[in-house]
Amino acid sequence: MTLPTQPSGPLRVVTQIALPASAAVALEMSGLGPFAVVVGEGRDEWLAHLAEGGCDVLILIDHVAGNDAGTVDGNDIGLEIGDALDLATAAAGDAAIVVVAAELDPARVLDWLRRGAQDVLRRGELRAPSLPLRLRAAIERKRLERLARTAYATDVDTGLPHQQQLIEHMSQLIALREREPAPMAVLALRIEGLATTEARLGRAAASVLRRKVAVRLRAGVRASDVVASLPDDHYAVLLGSILTPADAARVGAKLLKALLEPFPVSGHDTALAVAIGIGQYPQDGLQPEPLLRRALGLAAAAQAQGRPGFANFGEAGESVRGAANDE
């Protein structure tokens, strides 16, 4: 892996404990940095450092004892390491996360990596000369992951986030709710008629229609809500903050009404049929995938409302009104 040129300023490392003196000197002098180390001992402290921004690496300690700073146990660092990882991945933004453990149990290491860690070190590696390289490699790994996610972050036809982006956003919101649960909901919308439009009017017209659907969905929700494009002519709306489950149903009814207004496409007034399913957090699931599956399953089973089954054009001589905010 080719590392980029020297950064304009020090790379900021947030740790839960003071690093060994040899490690601090190695980081300060390293040509892979230099690194500036900031200590945030408890959960509130390291979260506050993350909130300040500009963090490049967060080092999370799992049951470390006998280091230069004394003894640190699970209570001192404020959270079990899995919970800390979930919270950190939601709050760390672009920061790489490195876990340090006394013992590297394979099952736990895999779990940490799957939950967002870029690297896992043994306790003794905090003193190793290779520490600057390991931290810089974690930073680069995080950067490449971010580039891979954002390279195709939006659906070409609609300009909306795709399904993986939606899942990541849901994961962040759920991680922030683990200690203080609050309701949220995801709506899945099954759209019938887009394929018929493509067959009748061509690919370009169908792309225009998909964008118009996206515009109406975005116009019908708050700026803080997320509208995403899913495979097989489905869309999703993530309501990140609701007061009661009934709020999601009200939003769904509002969106349904908007989508049943005909769409002007290529000189034709085109109508769609729509079915909606709703997954509610926490009662329908505590993880993004089950919540989305619940919503998609309900949408698949629901009777589509609108013109029966497919998109149709306005009848000859029929005056059909489109929405005013489609462009």
N, C-alpha and C positions, 0 to 999 in steps of 0.2 A: 504494500500500500504506500502510495506517495503522499507524504504529509505536505500541507500547504506551507507557504512562506511564513516567516516569523510574525506572530500576531502583533498588532499595534500596541497592545498593553498586556499586563499579566493575565493569565488564565486563572479565574477565581475558583478555588476549591473550598467547598463547605463540608466540614467534618463534624462528627458527633463528639470527638475527643481530640485532645492535642496530639498531633503526630509525634513519633519519636524524633529527637533532635537531629539524628542523621538523615531522616527522611525530609524534614523541613529544609535542611541545608541543600540536599540533593534537588529538591523541587525548585528552590529559589535560584540555584545556579544552572539548572538544566537548559540546554539549548532547545529542548522540545517545548519549553514554556516561554518565559519563566512563569511559575505558579505563585499565586498569593493565597495563603491558607487562612480561612476564617472558621472559628470553632462555634458551633451551636449545639450545646450539650443536650438539652431536652427537646421534645417535639416542638414546643412553641418557638424555641430559639431557632432551630434549623428551618422551620416553616417560615419564620419571619425573614430569615436571610434569603430564602427562595423568593418570597414575595417582593423583596427589594429589586429582584432582577439582576442580570449580569452574571449569574452563576453558570460555570461551565461544567463542573463536576460536583456531584453530591456523593459523599462517602457515608454509607449506612453500616453501622457496626452491629453484628449479631453475636451477643453473648461473649464479648471479648474480655479477657482478664489478663493481668500480669503485664500490661504495656507500661510505657514510661509515665503515663498519666495516672496510674493506679488501677483500680478495678471498676469495670463498667458491667452492669448486668442488665437484663431485659427491662427491669423497672426504671433504671436510671435513664435509658434512652427513650422512654416514654411509650413505646409501642412494640409489640411483637413484630419481627422483621417483615413478615408477609403483609401485615397491616401497614407498616411503615412504607413498604414498596408501593402498595396501592395508592396511598396518600401522596407519596412523592411523585409517582408518574402523573398524577392529576395536577400537581402543583408545580412541577419542575420545569415545565415548558421545554426549552431546547437543551436543558442540562443533561449530561450523561450521568447514570447512576451506577455506582460501584459498591458491591456488598463485600464486607470483610467478615470472615467467619473463623472461629477457632478450629472447626472441623468441616471438611467439604463432603458432606453426605450427598451422593449423586442425585437422589430424588429431590432433596431440598434445593440443590444448585439448579437443576432443571426448572423447578417451580419458580425460583427467583428470576431466571432468565426469561421465562415465559411471561412473568408479570412485569417485565420492563427493565431489568438490570442489563447493563451493557457488558459487565465483567464481574467476576467473583474472585476474590483473593483470599489466601490464607493469612492469618494474623501476622506470621513472620515476614510476609512479603511487604509489609509496611516499612520494613527496614532495608529491603533489598535495593540494590542499585538500579534495578529495572523498574522501580515504581514510577518515575516520570514517563517512561515509555508506555507502561500499562495505562496510566491515566490519559495520556495523549491519544493512545489507540482507542480508548473508550469514547473520547470526545469525537474522534473521526468516525467511529462506528455509529454513533448517534447522528452525526451529520449526514452520513450516507443513508441511514434509515429514513431520516426526514426527507431527503431528496427523493428517495424511492416512493414515499407516500404521496408526495406532492407532485411528482412527475405526471401522474394521471389522476389528480385529485378531483377533477370535475368531469361530469358526463359531457361529451362533445355536443350532443344535440341540445341539451337543456341548460348547460352552464351550472348545473347543480352539483353538490357533492355526491360522490357515489356511495355504495353500500358500506365499504370499509371505512370511509371517513365518518359515516353515520355511527357505526359501531364504536369507533374510537371516541367520538364525542359522547356517546351514551356511557362508555366506560369511565370517562372523566367525571361526569355528573354523578354516577353511582358511587364512585370512590369517595367523593366529597360528602355523600349522604350516609356513609356507613355508620357514623357515630350520631348523626342527627338526621334520621330518616324524614324525608319530605316527599309528597306525591309528585310524580311526573308521569307522562304518558307518551306512547308512540302510536301514531295513526298510520295504517297502511291503506293505500288507495289502489284498487285494481281498476284500470281504465280499459274499457272495451271500445274499439273503434279506431284505434291508431293504426293497426295493421290494415284495416279496410281502407283507410285514407291513403296509405302508401300504395295499395294495390290499384286504387282508382285514380289517384292524382300524382303518384310518384314519390320517390324518396325525399326530394327537397320539400314538397308540401307536407309530408309527414313530420319532417324535422321542424318545420315552422309550427305545426300544431303542437308538437311536444314542448317547444319553447313557450307557446302561449299558455299551455297548461301550467308550466312552471311559474310563469308570471302571475297567474291568478292565485296559485297556491301561496306564493310569497306575499302577495297583496292581502291575503286573508289571515295572516298570522303576525305576531310581533317580531320585531327585528331580532330579538334574543332567541326565537325559535329557529329550528333547523329544518329546511326542506331538502330532501334528497331524492335522487333518481335511482330506482332499483331495476333489476333485470325484468324482462317479460312484461313491459308496459305497466310497471308498478311505480308508485311514488310513496314516500314516507314523510311524515311531519313529526318532529320531536318537540313536544311541549315540555320544556325543561323546568317549568314552574307552574303548578296549578294548585288551587286551594282544595278542590274536591274532585272525585272521579267524574262527576256530572259536568265539570268544565270541559273535559275532553270530548264528551258527547256533543256539547253545544258547539265547540269549534268544528267538529266533524260535520254537523248539520249545516253550518255556515259555509264550509268548503264545498260540500255537496251542492248546495244551491248555486254557488258561483260557477262550478264546473258544468252544471246542466244548462247554463246559458250557451247558445250556439257560438261557435268560433268562426270568424271569417277567414277562410284560407283559399288562396288562389281563385278568388272570385266566387267561391261557394260558401254557403253557411253550413258548417259541419257541426253535428251534435254528437256527443259522447254518452256512453253509459258508465256509471261509476258504482263500485261497491267499496265499502269502508269497514275495516276492522280496527279495534283498539286494544293495545296491550297496556295495562296499568301497572305502574311500580308503586308499592312493592307486592301487591296481592297476586299479580300474574307472573312474577319472576323477579329475581334479584340480580340477574346478569343480562347484558344486552341481547345476546343471541336468543335466549328463551322469550324475552319480551317481544322481539321483532318477529319470531316464529309465531307467537300467539296472535299478533296483529295480522300477519299475513294469512294465517289459517282462517281467522274469522272473515277476512276479506274474501278469501277463496270460497267460503261457504255461503256468503251473503248473496242475496238477490241483487243484481245490478239495477240501479235506478236510472231512468233516462229512456232513450229510444231503445226498443227491445234488442239487446244482444250486440248490436254493431252501431258504428257511426253512420248517419244518413245525411243526405243533403236536403235542404229545404224543398218542399214540394213546389212544382211550377206555380207561379203566381202567389206563393205564400210569402208573407213578410215576416222575416225572422230577425230578431234583434240580437246583436252580439254585445259582449261586455265592453266597457269603455277603456279598460286598463290593460289590454292584451299586448300592446307593443312594448 
